[in-house]
Each structure stands twice: as C-alpha cells, then as structure tokens.
C-alpha cells in the first residue's frame, strides 16, 4: 500500500513516477527475505541468501534515507536491520 508518507519520500528523493510502483516490489522482496530467514531455521541453505538479500535492501533503504536527509531516528530501523542481516550472513 502506498501511503502519503511514501509518496512524499519519493518526491523528496526526486524519483520518477515509476518509483512509486516499485515500492510494491520492494515490499514483496522484504517479505520474501524475512520469510526465507524464518524458514532458514529448518532449511539452513536459505539463511545466507536471505540475509544477503535483506542486507542489500536495507543498504538501499539507508542510502535513500541519507539522500533525502532524513533524521537518524527515521533511518535507524533500516540501519539496525542492515547490521543484523550482515551478522547473520557472516555467521
């Protein structure tokens, strides 16, 4: 679901109109990675690719937060997930 806050963030970052439609894809990829991490409890081969994928998504999120000059408070969740995903991927 595209909220007014997300639309504002896209316009703030000077993204083209197509960026709004990609928000659904990003959301799907986040859910896929999160589900794969949970499934990794039982199927260990899923853990590393899911953690790397989630780390990539969170790196992109942090970069967007920096680009739009968001305060640290708004980018802290993405930064935290990035750090945790990297730890899981390395272990």
GUVOPA-262849 format. One record per atom (N, C-alpha, C): residue in three letters; x, y, z. Coordinates in steps of 0.2 Angstrom, whole numbers, plus 5000, padded with zeros to 4 digits. Example, Ala and Ser with C-alpha at 12.3 -4.5 7.8 and 13.67 -1.06 7.14 Angstrom:
% GUVOPA-262849
Ala506649725039 Ala506249785039 Ala506649845039 Ser506449895035 Ser506849955036 Ser506450005039 
This chain:
% GUVOPA-262849
Unk500449945000 Unk500050005000 Unk500450065000 Unk500350114996 Unk500750174995 Unk500450224999 Unk500750245005 Unk500450295009 Unk500750365007 Unk500350415010 Unk500550485008 Unk501350495010 Unk501550465016 Unk502250475018 Unk502750445013 Unk502550395010 Unk502950365005 Unk503050404999 Unk502450434997 Unk502450474991 Unk502850534992 Unk502750564998 Unk503150625000 Unk503950604999 Unk504150545002 Unk504850525002 Unk505050514995 Unk504650494990 Unk504850484983 Unk504950544980 Unk504450594981 Unk504550664978 Unk505150694981 Unk505250684987 Unk505850724991 Unk506550694988 Unk506550634986 Unk507150604983 Unk507150614976 Unk506750654973 Unk506750664966 Unk506650604961 Unk506250554964 Unk506150494960 Unk505650504954 Unk505750464949 Unk505250474944 Unk504550434946 Unk504050444943 Unk503450414945 Unk503450344945 Unk503850304941 Unk503950234941 Unk504250214948 Unk504550254952 Unk504750234959 Unk504250214963 Unk503650244963 Unk503050234967 Unk502850154966 Unk502850134959 Unk502650074958 Unk503150014960 Unk503750034961 Unk504249994963 Unk504249984971 Unk503850024974 Unk503850014981 Unk503449944983 Unk503049924979 Unk502749854980 Unk503249804979 Unk503649814974 Unk504149754973 Unk504649754979 Unk504849814981 Unk505249814987 Unk504949784993 Unk504349794994 Unk503949765000 Unk503949694999 Unk503749664993 Unk503749594992 Unk504449564993 Unk504949594991 Unk505649564992 Unk505849564999 Unk505649615003 Unk505749615010 Unk505349555014 Unk504749545012 Unk504349495014 Unk504649425012 Unk504949415006 Unk505249355004 Unk505849345008 Unk506249395009 Unk506849385013 Unk506749365020 Unk506249405023 Unk506049385030 Unk505749315031 Unk505349295026 Unk505049235027 Unk505649175026 Unk506149195021 Unk506649145020 Unk507149145026 Unk507149195030 Unk507549195036 Unk507249145041 Unk506649155042 Unk506249115046 Unk506249045044 Unk506149025038 Unk506248955035 Unk506948935036 Unk507448975036 Unk508148955037 Unk508248925044 Unk507748925049 Unk507848885055 Unk507748815053 Unk507348795049 Unk507348725047 Unk507748705041 Unk507848755036 Unk508248745030 Unk508748785030 Unk509348765032 Unk509948815033 Unk510248845027 Unk510048815021 Unk510348835015 Unk510048905013 Unk509448915016 Unk509048985014 Unk509349045018 Unk509649035024 Unk509849085028 Unk510349135025 Unk510849115022 Unk511349165020 Unk511149205014 Unk510849175009 Unk510549215003 Unk510049265006 Unk509549245010 Unk509049285013 Unk509349345017 Unk509849335021 Unk510249385024 Unk510549435020 Unk510849405015 Unk511249445010 Unk510749495006 Unk510149465004 Unk509649505001 Unk509349555005 Unk509249535011 Unk508949585016 Unk509449645017 Unk510049625018 Unk510649675019 Unk510649725013 Unk510549695007 Unk510549735001 Unk509949785001 Unk509349765003 Unk508849805003 Unk508849855008 Unk509149845014 Unk509249885019 Unk509749935018 Unk510249915014 Unk510849965012 Unk510550015007 Unk510049995003 Unk509750044998 Unk509250085002 Unk508950065007 Unk508550105012 Unk508950155015 Unk509450135018 Unk509950185022 Unk510150235017 Unk510350215011 Unk510650265006 Unk510050315004 Unk509450295003 Unk508850335002 Unk508750385008 Unk508750365014 Unk508650405020 Unk509250455020 Unk509850445018 Unk510350495018 Unk510250545012 Unk510050515007 Unk509950555001 Unk509350615002 Unk508850595006 Unk508350635007 Unk508450675013 Unk509050665017 Unk509250705023 Unk508750695028 Unk508450625029 Unk508050615035 Unk508450615041 Unk508150625047 Unk508550625053 Unk508650555055 Unk509150545059 Unk509450475061 Unk508850435064 Unk508350465067 Unk507850425070 Unk507450385065 Unk507350415059 Unk506950385054 Unk507350335050 Unk508050335050 Unk508350285046 Unk508650235051 Unk508550235058 Unk508850195062 Unk508550125061 Unk507950115060 Unk507650045059 Unk508050005053 Unk508150045047 Unk508450015042 Unk509149995043 Unk509450045047 Unk510150035049 Unk510249975053 Unk509849965058 Unk509849915063 Unk509749845059 Unk509249845055 Unk509149785051 Unk509749765046 Unk510049815044 Unk510649805039 Unk511249775044 Unk511349805050 Unk511849775054 Unk511749705056 Unk511049685058 Unk510849625060 Unk510949575054 Unk510749595048 Unk510749555042 Unk511449535040 Unk511949585041 Unk512649575039 Unk512949525044 Unk512749525051 Unk512949475056 Unk512749405054 Unk512049405052 Unk511849335050 Unk512149305044 Unk512249355039 Unk512649325033 Unk513349305034 Unk513649335039 Unk514349325040 Unk514449255044 Unk513949245049 Unk513949185053 Unk513849125050 
